[in-house]
Amino acid sequence: MVKTGRRVTKLRELLRSAGRAELETAPPAPRLDSLPESVSASVLDLYRVLGGVQDVPRLAPGNWDVAYDDGLLLELDEDLHFHRYRGITLTAPWVTDLPWADAYREYVVTGERRAGTGGRRWTSPSAERMFGPADPDGVFGDRGAPRWKQRALYDAMKDTAAASGAVRLARISIYDRVAGALLNDVLYGRADIPAIAVAQLVDERSTSGRSAPLSGFEK
């Protein structure tokens, strides 16, 4: 279940063959102080809803998966990203118009059993600093899975950047179907489809970027 390995490599190859040109250096991932005040306030609200324990958390999502020369940023979401905490972030009002929202609301339900309950897939020191101690693996009590919560919050933070128009973002998932095939099968070489079909999915899942107005955020 390695996101940054074989599957991302294959995705990049497919999109290159469909005419997409990558940037050598991706722009920085969002931070609270780089987002509009109303957007960062919404992120902090989500942090507290998810059970955040710090008054002033240091939130640091990882780099964008791929960046293209036309300004598009691309995230490939795999097994670990679909579960109940990600579902909570998808209920925020600013999510409504994101082009991946409807599909992802389904995947967080159907994909949770594959989201990973062992070791650092369930918790980590940095996640516990943000959300407190974990419940035992696979147990969803009052504490649950700090690493799941952290991942969900960081995904949501990137979503806010897209929803506010700060970036142009596309999200696709291994659970998407493309030209009749599961994208996961395509990326593992178990299904062969035209590269242009994957590029079309990316286009369908792309936000409009910096021309988009703020919507769904508290003023």
Number of C-alpha atoms within 10 A of each C-alpha: 12 10 15 11 9 13 22 19 12 15 20 17 14 21 19 15 14 16 11 17 14 18 15 10 10 16 14 11 16 23 16 17 9 13 17 15 14 14 25 21 16 20 25 19 13 19 25 13 12 20 16 22 14 13 9 9 14 11 17 14 18 13 14 17 15 19 22 15 13 11 16 21 24 19 19 18 18 20 21 23 25 28 25 19 22 26 19 18 25 21 12 17 13 21 21 15 13 20 18 18 18 13 13 24 19 14 22 22 14 13 18 18 14 14 19 19 19 11 10 14 16 22 25 18 13 12 21 19 15 23 25 19 16 21 16 15 15 14 12 11 10 9 16 22 28 29 24 25 28 26 20 25 24 22 18 24 28 22 27 27 23 25 29 23 19 22 24 23 27 23 22 23 20 18 21 15 16 17 12 9 15 16 23 19 15 22 20 14 13 11 13 12 15 13 17 15 15 21 20 14 17 18 15 14 18 21 24 18 19 16 12 15 12 19 16 18 20 13 10
